[in-house]
C-alpha cells in the first residue's frame, strides 16, 4: 500500500458536529479515490494503532 499524507488547516471553532461532517467528507473522498477495500484496511490499521 502506498503512503498517503493528508494535511489540512481548519480555522475557527472545531465542534463535534464539524468533526463528524469533516470525517464523512474525507471518507467519501478516500472511498472515491482508493476504493472501499483499501479504506477498510486503513480503518483496521488505525484501530490497531489506537488500541
C-alpha positions in Angstrom: 0.0 0.0 0.0 1.3 3.4 -0.9 1.9 6.0 1.8 -0.5 9.0 1.7 -0.1 12.2 3.7 -3.1 14.3 4.2 -2.7 17.8 5.7 -5.2 20.4 6.3 -5.8 23.6 8.3 -9.1 24.4 9.8 -9.5 27.8 11.5 -12.2 28.7 14.0 -14.2 26.5 16.3 -13.9 22.8 15.7 -17.1 21.5 17.1 -18.1 17.8 17.4 -20.6 18.4 14.5 -17.9 19.8 12.3 -15.6 16.9 13.2 -18.3 14.4 12.1 -19.0 16.3 8.9 -15.3 16.5 8.0 -14.8 12.8 8.7 -17.8 12.0 6.4 -16.5 14.2 3.6 -13.0 12.8 4.0 -14.4 9.2 3.9 -16.3 9.9 0.7 -13.2 11.3 -1.0 -11.0 8.4 0.1 -13.5 5.8 -1.0 -13.9 7.5 -4.4 -10.1 7.7 -4.8 -8.9 4.4 -3.4 -12.0 2.1 -3.1 -13.8 0.5 -0.2 -11.4 -2.3 0.4 -8.4 -0.1 0.8 -10.4 2.2 3.1 -11.4 -0.8 5.2 -7.7 -1.8 5.5 -6.8 1.8 6.6 -9.5 1.7 9.3 -8.2 -1.6 10.6 -4.7 -0.2 10.8 -6.0 2.9 12.6 -7.9 0.7 15.1 -4.7 -1.3 15.8 -2.7 1.9 16.3 -5.3 3.3 18.8 -5.7 0.2 20.9 
